[in-house]
Structure formats: structure tokens, C-alpha cells
Amino acid sequence: MIRNVILILLLFTPLFTPSLSLSLPTSKSSVFVPSTPIPGMKPGTSGLRKKTKQWMSENYLSNFIQSLLDTALDTANESSILVAGDGRYYNAFAIQQIIKICAGNKIPNVLIPRTGIMSTPAVSSLIRSREDCGGGIVLTASHNPGGVDEDFGVKYNEGRGQPADENFTDEVYERTKVIQGFWKEEGEDVDLNAEAGTKTVLGSTTVTIIDPFETYISTLRTSFDFPLLSSFISDPRVSILFDGMHGAGGPFASKILRDILGVQGLMRCESKPDFGGIHPDPNLSYASDLVERMGLLPDGTPNPDLTSEFTLGAANDGDGDRNMICGKGIFVTPSDSLAIIADRCECIPQFKGGLKGVARSMPSSGAVDVVAERKGVECFVTPTGWKFFGNLMDSKEAFGKKSYSPFLCGEESFGTGSDHIREKDGLWAVLSWISILADANKGNEEGSLVQVKDIVEEHWKKYGRHFYCRYDYEGCDSGAADTLMDGLRELVGGGGKAAADVGGGGEIVFESVEEFEYTDPVDGSFSGKQGMVLNFKMKSTGDKARAVFRLSGTGSSGATVRLYLEQYDGKNFQGSAPEKLKLLGEEAIRISKLQELTGREQPTVIT
């Protein structure tokens, strides 16, 4: 429904694109604002992310939103659309502009959370709960910094609450390249701080302020035993620390963890447009205050000079969908967290009857694979991007195929979730760990608590340990990053070189290189070039190891080269992962020629 194309036809210009469907708003109060295509509006794995000032430039936001709406209106009957953001700088202004563009496009109903702030998991929950809601425009750059000189983003969630797939985002991009203007309804700004239920009429569109918390809290109540969790938290031996990192998840944590369940240890749970000047990414580097208070050193190993007072520590990111889990003196990698939840899933009411499917992103460690194999649960390895998990969750509901629900999934980038919504969910992961702790301490009313460390080490004894860490090289030259990946592709299948010629000898034995590709078992779609995998084995034990190179699609500028390192050890579980993986990292860097191609001697971040 590209209305700008209609205008072009009326002016008898030759730019008509016949493949795009057309319609014209009937209201005379709608104003068509001429514009021109702006290069570079290609969404990544989580929408379009750019610097805030670029979004603030003339017609940038309006062009993208018009292109998005045209695509959405072609694929669904949008009787209602949700517009919400993570509260970062430019959030409120952008919402006002989007309301007017939605009204100009004759969307009958626009839903806005009170204050305009809503976590991404809550957005997915609300879309799923309302038959009249065709989708949601989400203003977020997730875990990226916020502020006038930092990042802003826009993504779209479709009618099942899931992130838009590649067909949708590709169509949006194509429309941005031919757009000639956008439709807008003139009118006063909507009061975003009005009480829930307040309605404002703009042209033929009704804008309704809604409670941002109600539906999401109801969803979590169906997943967990809130009275049980509250009772465990009230035990004087239990102390929980949660870091909201001044993101959208903070207010939700205040409502759920503090007001309903009784957690008192909340920090940085007030939403701020610049996230309080911090990088709202819940990892060892950026959540350093929490890490220190949990009795850990910056690399996640125990601090011998500090004993934490807290049983469980957790952190959320900018839009509330990521999580970091720590215990007293232990950091739980996201991959281990996923595997432990899978192993102990029956203590979570949502999974009382067991799991039917689990999935992980390819760069994540294989820890959950081992659990799934032992439990006889089907396990999937997908490209990075929650939309791939969403297809598996909706296999029966949307595609009429086999059901994999109850379903559990996760990414190494601090994302964990299930089929209760179609996004990763930071608070859901925290409640899962509180449930695990409560179950591990059932009947233990006077002795020492079973701690997170006890649970993790018991898991390693049962399944072995997948030592894991990630090196991020941020802001690399895009050309250099592409050259690095192309060089690794030349080694696929030997590339004319024997493994012995590529490998450096010693304890780490290089075996092969492969490029990860994925054919979706649900919709049959193909995803190529999803990462280069270097396979190794340890000479002395025969245990497997691997290094994965991937270019991230979540930054706003330059290229981020990510190097994922994993080494399995079935006997020796102790020690620091970064130290254990140091030699593997050096070998992967040598083979890839990363340092000489990018000029980077050290990673920006190690997690």
C-alpha cells in the first residue's frame, strides 16, 4: 500500500513500481509529505539501528515508518497496532511522530503504553493476548547505549508477537528505496502520561493509553508459581540482587520482583533516556557493579578477597529481553544457564510435563545438546536471531506441522526464553533460576542453602563442562571484516591445504572449517553465510573444541567481529574459562589473520 506511489501516478511520473499494491486514504485531513529515498535503511537481525542523530535528521524516521506500515498493511489487517519503546533518548518524540503517521495511514486503533515505555518481552506478550492487535512497532536498540550521540532503533513484531522475518524486513528495505513521501495526520501530541484507558481521537484513528504491566504479569503468572517463589524469597537466608541497568526492564522488575515477590535488592531500576550513562548490556564488562557485589573478578572467577552476601544476582539490558545470571562467587554462562534450566525444567510449572523441544543459536555452546540427548528431547541449532526460534514455537499453530511445545531456547548473547512469548525474556530467566533454587532447597529449612555454585558444579559433574567465552572486536572496518570471513571460506573443504598445514601443532589440533547454513524445518526458508566454524580437538584427551567467527548485525556503525570459543572437558571442571581457552583463541586468531587484517591486538570486550 505505498500511498506515495499513488501520488506519483497522479502526477504521471514514470517511477511506478507495479509489484507493490496500492491504496489511498479517504480522509481529507491526511497530509501527504513529499520525501526522497534515504540510502542505508536495511534492517539487521533485530530491526534498523542507527545513531540517534541520524534518526533525528529530516524525514529519516518518517520514511522508515511509512515503508514499514506499507509492508505491514500488505500482509495483515492492522485493526490495532502497538507502539512502544525502551525509553531511550528520542523515544517520546518518535512515538508522537509514529502516532501521526499511523493516523495518516488510517490505522483504526493505536495502543500506547503509559509513559511510552515497555519492555520487548511485554510487547510480545500484549500482541499475543489481543486478537485485534496485528503487530507492534518497537523503538529500541536493545543493549546498545542510548543518548543523543548514541544509538536508536526500530523493529517490528508481527501478529504472533514474533520479530518480523527476513521476507518482511527485505520488503521494508525495498520500499525505502522507492518512497516518495509519507502520510501524516495533523494534530496535537498525545499525553503519554495519561491514565490507562485514556483515549484520544486523531482523524479516524483512536489512540488508547494502556497499562504496560498487566498482560505481561498475567503471562508470567501462568508460567511460574508466584506464591512458592514469594515464600522462598522471604527466607532470611535468601538474598537476591537485580540490576535493571536503567532500561525498560527496570520498572517491570520493580513491579514483579519487589512489589509482588518481595525482592529488596534492586539497583538501577529507574528507566533513563541515556541509561544513566552506562552501556546497558548485561555481561561481565558492563554490569561490573553487580559482578563485584556477587564476589567475582572481572573475568567471572571468584574474588578471593570478597564474599558476596547475595544468593542470586541478575541483570537486564536496555529493552529487558537479555539476562545475566550469577551466584555467590560464580558466573553462569548463558549457555550453561540454558542447559541447567533444561535439565531442571520440571520445577517450573510451565514445563511440569517436560519439554518437547529445545534450541540454541549456532554460536552458543553445545551444553544444552547434551542435556537434550539424555532426556530424549529434540534439539535444534539455528542461526542467531529469535525469529528462528519463533518458527519452531509456532510450528503447529501457524504452519500445521509438528508441535515442539513446551519449548525452551537461548542464545549465548545473554538471551533465554520459551514459548510463553515470542521474544527472549530477561525476567523470565530470573524467575526460572529462583524456581530452580527454591526446588533445590525444598525441605531445607534450617541448614545451609544449596547455592547457585552447587547447582552449576553438580551439572558439570553430570554432563561435563563446556568452557566458553566470546571476544568482541567492535567498530572494525567493514572491508577488513569481510576479507577475514572470505579468507576462512577459502579453507572450507581443505581449500587446497591439509589440516596439518593450517594448524600450528601442539595440544590443539586443527581439523576443519565449515560455514554454517540453515534450512528452516518449519517454513523451508534458507539462511546462508551464518558464521565460519573452525573445528579442533585436544591431542591429549580427544575432547572437541571449536572457534566460531561471525559478523554481528546488532551494531549501529562499523562491523563487530565476534569470536566464540568453546572447549569441552568431561573431567576437569574447575578454572577460568578465559584462561582455559587462551590457547584456542590464539590459534583461531592466527588461522584467521584477525590481527593483521583488523589491526586489533586485543578484543574490545571478553565475556
C-alpha positions, 0 to 999 in steps of 0.5 A: 500500500505505498500511498506515495506511489499513488501520488506519483501516478497522479502526477504521471511520473514514470517511477511506478513500481507495479509489484507493490499494491496500492491504496489511498486514504479517504480522509481529507485531513491526511497530509501527504509529505513529499520525501526522497529515498534515504540510502542505508535503511536495511534492517539487521537481525533485530530491526534498523539501528542507527545513531540517534542523530541520524534518526533525528535528521529530516524525514529519516524516521518518517520514511522508515515508518511509512515503508514499514506500515506499507509492508505491514498493511500488505500482509495483515489487517492492522485493526490495532497496532502497538507502539512502544519503546525502551525509553531511550533518548528520542523515544517520546518524540518518535512515538508522537511522530509514529502516532501521526503517521499511523493516523495518516495511514488510517490505522483504526486503533493505536495502543500506547503504553503509559509513559511510552515505555515497555519492555520487548518481552511485554510487547510480545506478550500484549500482541499475543493476548489481543486478537485485534492487535496485528503487530507492534512497532518497537523503538529500541536498540536493545543493549546498545547505549542510548543518548543523543550521540548514541544509538536508536532503533526500530523493529517490528513484531508481527501478529504472533508477537514474533520479530518480523522475518527476513521476507518482511524486513527485505520488503521494508528495505525495498520500499525505502528505496522507492518512497516518495513521501509519507502520510501524516495526520495533523494534530496535537501530541498525545499525553503519554502520561495519561491514565490507562484507558485514556483515549484520544481521537486523531482523524479516524484513528483512536489512540488508547493509553494502556497499562504496560504491566498487566498482560505481561504479569498475567503471562508470567503468572501462568508460567511460574508459581508466584506464591512458592517463589514469594515464600522462598524469597522471604527466607532470611537466608535468601538474598537476591540482587537485580540490576535493571541497568536503567532500561525498560526492564527496570520498572517491570522488575520493580513491579514483579520482583519487589512489589509482588515477590518481595525482592529488596535488592534492586539497583538501577531500576529507574528507566533513563533516556541515556541509561544513566550513562552506562552501556546497558548490556548485561555481561561481565564488562558492563554490569561490573557493579553487580559482578563485584557485589556477587564476589567475582573478578572481572573475568567471572572467577571468584574474588578471593578477597570478597564474599558476596552476601547475595544468593542470586544476582541478575541483570537486564539490558536496555529493552529487558529481553537479555539476562545475566545470571550469577551466584555467590562467587560464580558466573553462569554462562548463558549457555550453561544457564540454558542447559541447567534450566533444561535439565531442571525444567520440571520445577517450573510449572510451565514445563511440569510435563517436560519439554518437547523441544529445545534450541540454541543459536549456532554460536552458543555452546553445545551444553544444552545438546547434551542435556537434550540427548539424555532426556530424549528431547529434540534439539535444534541449532539455528542461526542467531536471531529469535525469529528462528526460534519463533518458527519452531514455537509456532510450528503447529499453530501457524504452519500445521506441522509438528508441535515442539511445545513446551519449548525452551531456547537461548542464545549465548548473547545473554538471551533465554526464553520459551514459548510463553512469548515470542521474544527472549525474556530477561525476567523470565530467566530470573524467575526460572533460576529462583524456581530452580533454587527454591526446588533445590532447597525444598525441605531445607529449612534450617541448614545451609542453602544449596547455592547457585555454585552447587547447582552449576558444579553438580551439572558439570559433574553430570554432563561435563563442562563446556568452557566458553567465552566470546571476544568482541572486536567492535567498530572494525572496518567493514572491508577488513571484516569481510576479507577475514570471513572470505579468507576462512571460506577459502579453507572450507573443504581443505581449500587446497591445504591439509589440516596439518598445514593450517594448524600450528601443532601442539595440544590443539589440533586443527581439523576443519572449517565449515560455514554454517547454513540453515534450512528452516524445518518449519517454513523451508526458508534458507539462511546462508553465510551464518558464521565460519566454524573452525573445528579442533580437538585436544591431542591429549584427551580427544575432547572437541573444541571449536572457534566460531567467527561471525559478523554481528548485525546488532551494531549501529556503525562499523562491523563487530567481529565476534569470536566464540570459543568453546572447549569441552572437558568431561573431567576437569571442571574447575578454572577460568574459562578465559584462561582455559581457552587462551590457547584456542583463541590464539590459534583461531586468531592466527588461522584467521589473520584477525590481527593483521587484517583488523589491526586489533591486538586485543578484543574490545570486550571478553565475556 
